[in-house]
Amino acid sequence: MVKKGKKRGYILKRGIFKGVRFFYNAIVKSITLMVLVIMASLLALTIYEYLVVSDLFKIKEIILEGLNKKDQKRLNGFLDTPSNRSLISIDIEGLKKLLLEDPWIYDIHIKRQFPQTLIIQAKRMKPVGILFLKEPYYLTDMGRLIRDISFSKGRDYPIISGISLEDRDLREKIKRVLILLRALNGSYEPMEDREISEIHMEDNETAILYPINIPFPIVLDIDEIQKDIRDLVTLITYLKENGTLEAVRSIRMDYGDKAVVAFKDRIF
């Protein structure tokens, strides 16, 4: 019985020793792995910092599309930061956020082209009219309203009236204006050099045009705008050929298949 007890004690001590040794080996391996990871990280960081400050990936060419002078000034200020001079370390998301401060930019793509080229492609909205909603706003081709008094000093856009901020159907009216403008832009043959001075929205179905070089208003049915424009082209061509255009007081195209021409002394 004594011998059996001694054997059991030996086995127990041996088991404890194995457990301690296993635990010790595990700790050593973990520490070794941790040291290797730290060394690899420090090496990677050193290489990264070297590449950032070296001329190898320094931005030397910028390909721009859709940016104006103000945007380019913002861009130059952004690139003045040391970390943003390298193609590797430049903050792409930060640059996107900065350039999207331009209200006319609605989408932007920035791409690195190694080793030294940065490509910036911005998509801009275009102004199509001006609304006076307590303050002047530009209406864009995407239906957005932008207050930007510094924009476009050299060109006049049609004034759009009959719309106010209090209108419950404001977005619908703007949508109808865009339908009208798109139709007009594709159908200017008889009025090649005649721009629109004003568009007055009577309601969501009817609009009154005031052309600059035609001395009378034209009423159009927006629901039938394509047909109305085609018929208006034919009608104005006819009036010009007959020498009666200057005698017209107004034209209404919102009577179904008919057009009503009011002359200064009669209605036809």
C-alpha positions in Angstrom: 0.0 0.0 0.0 2.9 2.4 0.7 4.5 1.7 -2.6 1.2 2.5 -4.4 0.9 5.8 -2.6 4.4 6.8 -3.5 3.6 6.0 -7.2 0.5 8.0 -7.1 2.4 11.0 -5.7 5.0 10.7 -8.4 2.4 10.6 -11.1 0.7 13.7 -9.6 3.9 15.7 -9.4 4.8 14.7 -12.9 1.4 15.8 -14.2 1.7 19.2 -12.4 5.2 19.6 -13.9 3.9 19.0 -17.4 1.0 21.4 -16.9 3.4 24.1 -15.7 5.8 23.5 -18.6 2.9 23.6 -21.1 1.7 26.9 -19.6 5.2 28.3 -19.6 5.7 27.4 -23.2 2.4 28.9 -24.1 3.3 32.2 -22.5 6.7 32.2 -24.2 5.1 31.6 -27.6 2.5 34.3 -27.0 5.2 36.9 -26.0 7.3 35.9 -29.0 4.4 36.3 -31.3 3.5 39.6 -29.7 7.1 40.8 -30.1 7.1 39.7 -33.8 3.7 41.5 -34.5 5.0 44.7 -32.8 8.3 44.5 -34.8 6.3 43.9 -38.0 4.0 46.9 -37.2 6.9 49.1 -36.5 8.6 48.1 -39.7 5.4 48.7 -41.7 4.9 52.1 -40.0 8.5 53.0 -40.8 8.1 52.0 -44.4 4.8 53.9 -44.6 6.3 57.1 -43.1 9.2 56.8 -45.5 6.9 56.5 -48.5 4.7 59.4 -47.4 7.6 61.8 -47.1 9.5 60.5 -50.1 9.1 61.9 -53.7 8.2 58.5 -55.0 4.5 58.9 -54.4 4.3 62.7 -54.1 1.3 64.1 -56.1 2.8 65.8 -59.2 -0.2 65.6 -61.6 -3.9 66.3 -60.9 -6.5 65.6 -63.6 -9.6 67.7 -62.9 -13.1 67.5 -64.4 -16.1 69.7 -63.3 -14.3 71.9 -60.8 -14.4 75.7 -61.0 -11.8 78.2 -59.7 -13.3 78.3 -56.2 -13.2 74.5 -56.0 -9.6 74.5 -57.2 -8.7 77.0 -54.5 -10.2 74.7 -51.9 -8.3 71.8 -53.4 -5.0 73.7 -53.3 -5.5 74.6 -49.6 -6.3 71.0 -48.8 -3.1 69.8 -50.6 -1.0 72.2 -48.6 -1.3 69.9 -45.6 1.9 67.7 -45.6 -0.1 64.4 -45.1 -2.2 65.2 -48.2 0.7 65.8 -50.5 1.3 62.1 -50.9 -0.8 59.8 -53.0 -0.6 57.2 -50.2 -1.7 59.3 -47.3 -4.1 61.8 -48.9 -7.5 61.8 -47.1 -9.8 60.9 -50.0 -13.0 61.1 -47.9 -12.0 64.4 -46.4 -11.4 65.8 -49.8 -14.8 64.6 -51.1 -16.5 66.3 -48.1 -14.6 69.5 -48.8 -15.4 69.7 -52.5 -19.1 68.8 -51.9 -19.4 72.1 -50.0 -19.9 73.5 -53.5 -23.7 73.4 -53.8 -23.5 72.9 -57.6 -21.6 69.6 -57.2 -23.9 66.6 -56.7 -21.5 63.7 -57.2 -17.7 63.3 -57.1 -15.2 60.5 -57.8 -11.6 60.7 -56.6 -9.1 58.1 -57.8 -5.4 57.5 -57.2 -3.4 56.6 -60.2 0.0 55.5 -59.0 2.6 56.6 -58.8 1.9 60.3 -58.8 -1.4 61.2 -60.3 -4.7 62.2 -58.6 -7.9 62.1 -60.7 -10.9 64.2 -59.5 -14.2 64.0 -61.5 -17.1 66.1 -60.3 -20.6 66.2 -61.7 -22.2 69.6 -61.6 -25.8 70.7 -61.9 -26.6 73.4 -64.4 -28.9 76.4 -63.8 -32.0 76.6 -65.9 -34.0 79.4 -64.3 -34.3 81.9 -61.4 -37.0 81.9 -58.8 -37.7 84.7 -56.5 -38.8 83.0 -53.2 -38.3 86.0 -50.9 -34.7 85.7 -52.1 -33.4 84.8 -55.6 -32.7 81.1 -56.1 -31.3 79.3 -59.1 -33.3 76.3 -60.3 -31.0 73.5 -61.5 -31.6 70.9 -64.2 -32.0 68.4 -61.4 -34.8 70.4 -59.8 -32.8 71.7 -56.8 -33.0 75.3 -55.6 -29.7 77.0 -54.9 -29.1 80.4 -53.4 -25.8 81.5 -54.9 -25.6 85.2 -55.8 -22.0 84.9 -56.9 -22.9 82.5 -59.8 -23.2 83.5 -63.5 -22.9 87.2 -63.9 -22.7 87.0 -67.7 -25.8 85.2 -68.6 -29.5 85.7 -67.9 -31.8 82.8 -67.2 -35.6 82.9 -67.4 -37.4 84.2 -64.4 -39.9 81.7 -63.1 -42.9 83.2 -61.4 -46.2 81.8 -60.0 -44.3 79.7 -57.4 -43.9 80.4 -53.7 -42.3 78.7 -50.7 -45.8 78.4 -49.2 -47.1 76.2 -52.1 -48.0 72.8 -50.9 -47.3 71.4 -54.3 -43.9 73.3 -54.7 -42.0 70.2 -55.8 -44.7 69.3 -58.3 -44.6 72.8 -59.8 -40.8 72.7 -60.1 -41.1 69.3 -61.8 -43.5 70.7 -64.3 -41.2 73.7 -65.0 -38.4 71.3 -65.8 -40.7 69.3 -68.2 -41.5 72.6 -70.0 -37.9 73.7 -70.2 -36.6 70.4 -71.5 -39.3 70.5 -74.2 -38.3 74.0 -75.2 -34.6 73.3 -75.3 -35.3 70.6 -77.9 -37.7 72.6 -80.1 -36.3 76.1 -80.8 -36.2 76.0 -84.6 -38.5 79.0 -85.3 -36.9 81.0 -82.4 -33.2 80.1 -82.7 -32.0 83.3 -81.1 -35.0 84.0 -79.0 -34.6 83.2 -75.3 -37.4 83.1 -72.8 -37.6 86.1 -70.5 -40.1 84.7 -68.0 -42.2 81.6 -67.4 -45.3 82.1 -65.3 -46.9 79.0 -63.8 -50.7 79.6 -63.7 -51.1 76.1 -62.1 -49.6 72.7 -62.5 -51.2 72.3 -66.0 -50.7 75.7 -67.6 -47.7 78.0 -68.1 -47.3 81.4 -69.8 -44.1 82.0 -71.7 -42.8 85.5 -72.3 -40.1 85.3 -75.0 -37.5 88.0 -75.3 -37.9 88.8 -79.0 -41.5 87.8 -79.6 -43.7 90.7 -78.4 -46.5 88.6 -76.9 -47.2 85.9 -74.3 -47.7 82.2 -75.2 -49.9 79.9 -73.1 -49.0 76.2 -73.1 -50.6 73.1 -71.7 -47.8 71.2 -69.9 -49.6 67.9 -70.1 -49.5 68.2 -73.9 -46.2 70.1 -74.1 -44.6 68.1 -76.9 -47.6 68.5 -79.1 -48.0 72.1 -78.2 -44.4 72.9 -79.0 -44.7 71.2 -82.4 -47.9 73.1 -83.2 -46.4 76.3 -82.0 -43.4 75.9 -84.3 -45.7 75.4 -87.2 -48.0 78.4 -86.2 -45.1 80.9 -85.7 -43.6 79.9 -89.0 -46.9 80.5 -90.7 -47.4 83.9 -89.0 -43.8 84.9 -89.9 -44.3 83.9 -93.6 -47.6 85.9 -93.8 -46.1 89.0 -92.1 -48.7 88.9 -89.3 -46.4 88.0 -86.4 -46.0 91.6 -85.2 -49.8 92.0 -85.0 -50.3 89.1 -82.6 -51.3 90.0 -79.0 -51.2 86.5 -77.5 -51.3 82.8 -78.4 -53.0 80.1 -76.4 -52.2 76.5 -77.0 -54.2 75.1 -74.1 -57.5 74.5 -76.0 -57.0 70.8 -76.9 -56.4 70.5 -80.6 -57.0 74.1 -81.2 -54.8 77.2 -81.0 -56.3 80.6 -80.2 -54.4 83.6 -81.7 -55.4 87.0 -80.4 -54.5 89.8 -82.7 -54.3 93.4 -81.5 -57.6 94.2 -83.2 -59.3 90.7 -83.3 -59.2 87.1 -82.3 -58.5 84.3 -84.9 
